[in-house]
């Protein structure tokens, strides 16, 4: 009981820190640092690229030391310290360097903690990963509201102070997470890749993840600019994020039941369609009340797509390379997809406006929906030739 609470609190404060910083950082870069849309897009796209490069590095460190809990504790603390460096200077070059340093240490937090937690759950089976991980969604949603209000009242400097404070608290609870003997992260992906490229529907699903997840993750960076353009205040932006992130909780909680009833492909397809409709809705410059009223669309699309996609990847990949399959799946959406959509979104915003950026996201998601429709056919062909 004590351990599960420690894990839940850890997730809460880690995602509390992420929610406050990453949802409001674009506003700070635009209004305080006076950066252009292209510069903002470049900075926000640094994280996904660093993630692709640095995650294997942290995996090697965990393999070599066999102390993933210690690595996690150190990287959580250093991520918060690096975040304070945003306060030193507002020049583009300095912010770019700080963004790289934050991303480098931050990229270790989720994969290492998830590895430790899933190992703990497997060993004890007294709870589920989803039940513990839900506290991350709660922390993220509460953070945007709280940090948004505080920064509106006292200044944007508090975005970074609260980020560091939350991760300092999370550092303490990171060391409370138990470490099983096998709970370190493997970093050898090349062998698994050779097997995975022989599974055509897995390769196609990487494209689905790129086209659907890319816009979803990039929206976390650009939503505050979009909503501000509709006349929303910092507090209003915080409430919107609270509704959106909070709506993910019930869908994640009952995702397994939905998947069991409708099937994985149908759930993935529905989640992708809803996500695309949301971007097209933002393109037509809706009134603020419509954005608030449709916040549940995020819960449906993300809350169902994430668990369904993870199950699908594990289902179609050979058992011997499932960890590798999940790694590439994560890199395709959270890495390459997010980078592509973040940097192109900023450029499009510079040339046109933020609404055209969301039209671009809608078109990308539509391509993802089309790819989903071909998954069953590829599965059938693969079975016939296997």
C-alpha positions as CSV (number, residue, x, y, z in Angstrom):
1,X,0.0,0.0,0.0
2,X,2.8,2.4,0.9
3,X,4.7,1.6,-2.3
4,X,1.6,2.1,-4.5
5,X,1.0,5.5,-2.9
6,X,4.6,6.4,-3.5
7,X,4.4,5.5,-7.2
8,X,1.1,7.4,-7.6
9,X,2.5,10.5,-6.0
10,X,5.6,10.2,-8.2
11,X,3.6,10.1,-11.3
12,X,1.4,13.0,-10.1
13,X,4.3,15.4,-9.5
14,X,6.3,14.3,-12.6
15,X,3.3,15.0,-14.9
16,X,2.4,18.0,-12.8
17,X,5.8,19.5,-13.8
18,X,5.3,18.5,-17.4
19,X,1.8,20.0,-17.6
20,X,2.8,23.4,-16.2
21,X,5.9,23.8,-18.3
22,X,5.1,22.4,-21.7
23,X,1.6,23.7,-22.0
24,X,2.6,27.3,-21.1
25,X,6.1,27.4,-22.5
26,X,5.0,28.5,-26.0
27,X,3.2,31.5,-24.5
28,X,6.4,32.4,-22.6
29,X,8.5,32.1,-25.7
30,X,6.1,34.3,-27.7
31,X,5.2,36.9,-25.2
32,X,8.3,37.2,-22.9
33,X,11.2,35.9,-25.1
34,X,9.6,37.4,-28.3
35,X,10.5,34.5,-30.5
36,X,9.0,33.9,-33.9
37,X,6.7,30.9,-34.7
38,X,9.6,29.2,-36.5
39,X,11.9,29.6,-33.6
40,X,9.2,28.4,-31.2
41,X,8.6,25.4,-33.4
42,X,12.3,24.6,-33.5
43,X,12.6,24.7,-29.7
44,X,9.5,22.7,-29.1
45,X,10.7,20.0,-31.6
46,X,14.0,19.6,-29.8
47,X,12.5,17.3,-27.1
48,X,11.3,14.6,-29.5
49,X,14.6,14.5,-31.4
50,X,16.7,14.4,-28.2
51,X,14.4,11.6,-26.9
52,X,15.2,9.4,-29.9
53,X,18.9,10.0,-29.5
54,X,19.2,9.9,-25.7
55,X,16.8,7.0,-24.7
56,X,19.2,4.3,-26.0
57,X,22.0,6.1,-24.0
58,X,20.0,5.9,-20.8
59,X,19.2,2.3,-21.5
60,X,22.9,1.5,-21.8
61,X,23.6,3.3,-18.5
62,X,20.8,1.3,-16.8
63,X,22.2,-1.9,-18.3
64,X,25.7,-1.2,-17.3
65,X,25.0,0.0,-13.7
66,X,22.0,-2.3,-13.0
67,X,20.7,0.7,-11.0
68,X,17.8,2.1,-12.9
69,X,16.2,3.5,-9.7
70,X,19.3,5.6,-9.1
71,X,19.5,6.7,-12.7
72,X,15.8,7.7,-12.5
73,X,16.3,9.7,-9.2
74,X,19.2,11.6,-10.6
75,X,17.6,12.4,-13.9
76,X,14.4,13.6,-12.3
77,X,16.3,16.0,-10.1
78,X,18.6,17.3,-12.9
79,X,15.6,17.9,-15.2
80,X,14.2,20.3,-12.6
81,X,17.5,22.1,-12.2
82,X,17.9,22.5,-15.9
83,X,14.4,24.0,-16.1
84,X,15.5,26.8,-13.9
85,X,18.0,27.8,-16.5
86,X,15.2,29.3,-18.6
87,X,15.2,32.2,-16.1
88,X,18.8,33.2,-16.9
89,X,18.4,34.6,-20.4
90,X,15.7,35.0,-23.0
91,X,17.9,34.9,-26.1
92,X,17.0,32.3,-28.7
93,X,20.3,30.5,-28.6
94,X,20.3,30.2,-24.8
95,X,16.7,28.9,-24.7
96,X,17.6,26.4,-27.4
97,X,20.5,25.1,-25.3
98,X,18.3,24.9,-22.2
99,X,15.6,23.0,-24.1
100,X,18.2,20.5,-25.2
101,X,19.5,20.0,-21.6
102,X,16.0,19.6,-20.2
103,X,15.0,17.1,-22.9
104,X,18.2,15.1,-22.4
105,X,17.5,14.3,-18.8
106,X,13.7,14.4,-19.1
107,X,13.8,11.7,-21.8
108,X,14.9,9.1,-19.2
109,X,12.1,9.7,-16.7
110,X,9.1,8.0,-18.4
111,X,10.7,4.9,-19.9
112,X,12.8,4.1,-16.7
113,X,9.9,4.7,-14.3
114,X,7.5,2.7,-16.5
115,X,10.0,-0.2,-16.6
116,X,10.3,-0.1,-12.8
117,X,6.5,0.2,-12.2
118,X,5.4,-2.5,-14.7
119,X,8.0,-4.8,-13.1
120,X,6.6,-4.1,-9.7
121,X,3.0,-4.7,-10.9
122,X,4.0,-8.0,-12.5
123,X,5.7,-9.2,-9.3
124,X,2.9,-8.2,-6.9
125,X,-0.3,-8.0,-9.0
126,X,-1.9,-6.0,-6.2
127,X,-2.8,-3.2,-8.6
128,X,-2.5,-2.4,-12.3
129,X,-0.2,-0.1,-14.2
130,X,-3.2,1.9,-15.5
131,X,-4.5,2.6,-12.0
132,X,-1.1,4.0,-11.0
133,X,-0.4,5.8,-14.2
134,X,-3.8,7.7,-14.1
135,X,-2.3,9.9,-11.4
136,X,0.0,11.3,-14.1
137,X,-3.1,12.5,-16.1
138,X,-4.5,14.0,-12.9
139,X,-1.3,15.8,-12.1
140,X,-1.0,17.1,-15.7
141,X,-4.6,18.5,-15.8
142,X,-4.4,20.1,-12.3
143,X,-1.0,21.6,-13.1
144,X,-2.1,23.6,-16.2
145,X,-4.9,25.1,-14.2
146,X,-2.9,25.9,-11.1
147,X,0.3,27.0,-12.8
148,X,-1.6,29.0,-15.4
149,X,-3.4,30.9,-12.6
150,X,-0.3,31.5,-10.6
151,X,1.7,32.7,-13.6
152,X,-1.2,35.0,-14.6
153,X,-1.2,36.6,-11.1
154,X,2.5,36.7,-10.2
155,X,4.4,36.4,-13.5
156,X,5.6,33.7,-15.9
157,X,8.8,33.2,-13.8
158,X,6.7,30.8,-11.6
159,X,6.3,28.4,-14.5
160,X,9.9,27.4,-14.1
161,X,10.0,27.6,-10.3
162,X,7.0,25.3,-9.9
163,X,8.5,23.0,-12.5
164,X,11.7,22.6,-10.5
165,X,9.8,22.3,-7.2
166,X,7.5,19.6,-8.5
167,X,10.4,17.5,-9.8
168,X,12.3,18.0,-6.5
169,X,9.3,16.4,-4.7
170,X,9.2,13.7,-7.4
171,X,12.9,13.0,-6.8
172,X,12.1,11.8,-3.2
173,X,9.4,9.5,-4.4
174,X,11.4,8.2,-7.3
175,X,13.8,6.6,-4.8
176,X,10.8,4.9,-3.1
177,X,9.9,2.9,-6.2
178,X,11.1,-0.7,-5.7
179,X,13.6,-2.2,-8.1
180,X,13.2,-5.8,-9.2
181,X,16.3,-7.7,-10.4
182,X,15.1,-7.7,-14.0
183,X,13.7,-4.1,-14.1
184,X,16.4,-2.5,-16.2
185,X,15.9,-1.3,-19.7
186,X,17.5,-3.1,-22.6
187,X,19.0,-0.9,-25.3
188,X,19.8,-3.4,-28.2
189,X,17.2,-2.5,-30.8
190,X,19.0,-3.6,-34.0
191,X,18.3,-7.3,-33.7
192,X,14.6,-6.7,-33.0
193,X,14.3,-4.4,-36.0
194,X,15.4,-7.1,-38.4
195,X,12.5,-9.3,-37.2
196,X,9.9,-6.5,-37.2
197,X,10.5,-5.3,-40.8
198,X,9.1,-8.7,-41.9
199,X,5.7,-7.8,-40.3
200,X,4.1,-5.4,-42.9
201,X,1.1,-4.4,-40.7
202,X,3.5,-3.4,-37.9
203,X,5.4,-1.1,-40.3
204,X,2.1,0.4,-41.5
205,X,1.1,1.0,-37.9
206,X,4.3,3.0,-37.4
207,X,2.9,5.4,-40.0
208,X,-0.4,5.4,-38.3
209,X,1.3,6.4,-35.1
210,X,3.3,9.1,-36.9
211,X,0.3,10.7,-38.5
212,X,-2.1,10.4,-35.6
213,X,0.1,10.8,-32.5
214,X,2.3,13.5,-34.0
215,X,-0.4,16.1,-34.1
216,X,-1.7,15.0,-30.7
217,X,1.6,15.6,-29.0
218,X,2.3,18.8,-31.0
219,X,-1.0,20.1,-29.8
220,X,0.3,20.2,-26.3
221,X,2.7,22.8,-27.4
222,X,0.4,24.9,-29.7
223,X,-2.9,24.7,-28.0
224,X,-2.2,27.6,-25.6
225,X,-1.3,29.8,-28.6
226,X,-4.5,28.6,-30.4
227,X,-6.7,29.3,-27.4
228,X,-5.0,32.7,-26.8
229,X,-5.9,33.7,-30.3
230,X,-9.5,33.1,-29.5
231,X,-9.2,35.6,-26.7
232,X,-8.7,33.2,-23.8
233,X,-6.8,34.2,-20.6
234,X,-4.1,32.2,-18.9
235,X,-6.7,31.0,-16.4
236,X,-9.0,30.0,-19.3
237,X,-6.2,28.0,-21.0
238,X,-5.6,26.3,-17.7
239,X,-9.3,25.3,-17.4
240,X,-9.3,24.0,-20.9
241,X,-6.2,21.8,-20.3
242,X,-7.8,20.6,-17.0
243,X,-10.9,19.5,-18.9
244,X,-8.9,17.9,-21.7
245,X,-6.4,16.0,-19.6
246,X,-8.9,15.2,-17.0
247,X,-11.2,13.6,-19.6
248,X,-8.5,11.1,-20.4
249,X,-8.8,9.5,-16.9
250,X,-12.2,7.7,-17.3
251,X,-11.5,6.6,-20.9
252,X,-8.1,5.1,-19.8
253,X,-9.8,3.5,-16.9
254,X,-12.3,1.6,-19.0
255,X,-10.3,1.3,-22.2
256,X,-9.9,-2.5,-21.8
257,X,-13.7,-2.9,-21.6
258,X,-14.2,-0.8,-24.8
259,X,-11.5,-2.7,-26.6
260,X,-12.9,-6.1,-25.6
261,X,-16.4,-5.1,-26.8
262,X,-15.6,-3.3,-30.1
263,X,-12.2,-4.7,-31.0
264,X,-8.7,-3.1,-31.2
265,X,-8.9,-1.9,-34.8
266,X,-12.3,-0.3,-34.4
267,X,-11.2,1.6,-31.3
268,X,-8.0,2.8,-33.0
269,X,-10.0,3.9,-36.0
270,X,-12.6,5.7,-33.9
271,X,-10.0,7.4,-31.8
272,X,-8.1,8.6,-34.9
273,X,-11.3,9.9,-36.5
274,X,-12.3,11.9,-33.4
275,X,-8.8,13.3,-33.2
276,X,-8.9,14.4,-36.8
277,X,-12.4,16.0,-36.4
278,X,-11.0,18.0,-33.4
279,X,-8.2,19.5,-35.5
280,X,-10.7,20.5,-38.3
281,X,-12.9,22.0,-35.7
282,X,-10.0,24.2,-34.5
283,X,-9.3,25.2,-38.1
284,X,-12.7,27.0,-38.4
285,X,-11.9,29.3,-35.4
286,X,-14.7,28.1,-33.0
287,X,-15.9,30.3,-30.1
288,X,-14.3,29.5,-26.8
289,X,-17.4,27.7,-25.4
290,X,-17.2,25.2,-28.2
291,X,-13.6,24.4,-27.3
292,X,-14.6,23.9,-23.7
293,X,-17.6,21.8,-24.7
294,X,-15.6,19.5,-26.9
295,X,-12.7,19.0,-24.4
296,X,-13.9,15.4,-24.0
297,X,-12.8,14.7,-27.5
298,X,-9.2,14.6,-26.2
299,X,-10.1,12.1,-23.5
300,X,-11.7,9.9,-26.2
301,X,-8.9,10.1,-28.7
302,X,-5.9,9.9,-26.4
303,X,-7.5,7.9,-23.5
304,X,-8.5,5.1,-25.9
305,X,-5.8,5.3,-28.6
306,X,-2.9,4.9,-26.2
307,X,-3.9,1.6,-24.5
308,X,-5.4,0.2,-27.8
309,X,-2.3,1.0,-29.8
310,X,0.0,-0.5,-27.1
311,X,-2.1,-3.7,-27.1
312,X,-2.1,-3.9,-30.9
313,X,1.7,-3.5,-31.1
314,X,2.2,-6.3,-28.6
315,X,-0.4,-8.5,-30.3
316,X,1.2,-8.3,-33.8
317,X,4.9,-8.3,-32.9
318,X,6.9,-11.5,-32.3
319,X,7.1,-12.2,-28.5
320,X,10.9,-12.2,-28.6
321,X,11.0,-8.6,-29.8
322,X,7.9,-7.0,-28.1
323,X,10.1,-4.5,-26.1
324,X,11.8,-3.4,-29.3
325,X,8.4,-3.1,-31.1
326,X,7.1,-0.8,-28.3
327,X,10.3,1.2,-28.4
328,X,10.0,1.9,-32.2
329,X,6.3,2.5,-31.9
330,X,6.9,5.2,-29.2
331,X,9.7,6.8,-31.3
332,X,7.5,7.0,-34.3
333,X,4.8,9.0,-32.6
334,X,6.3,10.7,-29.6
335,X,9.6,11.2,-31.3
336,X,9.6,11.7,-35.1
337,X,5.9,12.5,-35.4
338,X,6.0,15.1,-32.6
339,X,9.2,16.6,-34.0
340,X,7.7,16.8,-37.5
341,X,4.4,18.3,-36.4
342,X,6.0,20.8,-34.0
343,X,8.6,22.3,-36.4
344,X,6.2,22.3,-39.4
345,X,3.4,23.7,-37.2
346,X,5.6,26.7,-36.2
347,X,6.6,27.4,-39.8
348,X,3.0,27.2,-41.0
349,X,1.9,29.5,-38.1
350,X,4.6,32.0,-39.2
351,X,3.6,32.0,-42.9
352,X,-0.2,31.8,-42.4
353,X,-1.7,31.5,-38.9
354,X,-2.3,29.0,-36.1
355,X,-5.6,27.9,-37.6
356,X,-3.9,26.7,-40.8
357,X,-1.5,24.7,-38.5
358,X,-4.5,22.8,-37.2
359,X,-5.8,22.2,-40.7
360,X,-2.4,20.7,-41.4
361,X,-2.8,18.5,-38.4
362,X,-6.3,17.4,-39.6
363,X,-4.9,16.4,-43.0
364,X,-2.1,14.4,-41.4
365,X,-4.6,12.6,-39.1
366,X,-6.8,11.8,-42.1
367,X,-3.8,10.1,-43.7
368,X,-3.5,8.1,-40.5
369,X,-7.1,7.1,-40.6
370,X,-6.7,5.8,-44.2
371,X,-3.7,3.8,-43.1
372,X,-5.7,2.2,-40.3
373,X,-8.3,1.0,-42.9
374,X,-5.6,-1.1,-44.6
375,X,-4.3,-2.8,-41.4
376,X,-6.8,-5.7,-41.5
377,X,-5.9,-6.5,-45.1
378,X,-2.2,-6.6,-44.4
379,X,-2.8,-8.7,-41.3
380,X,-4.7,-11.3,-43.5
381,X,-2.0,-11.3,-46.2
382,X,0.7,-11.9,-43.6
383,X,-1.2,-14.8,-42.0
384,X,-1.7,-16.4,-45.5
385,X,2.0,-16.2,-46.3
386,X,3.2,-17.1,-42.8
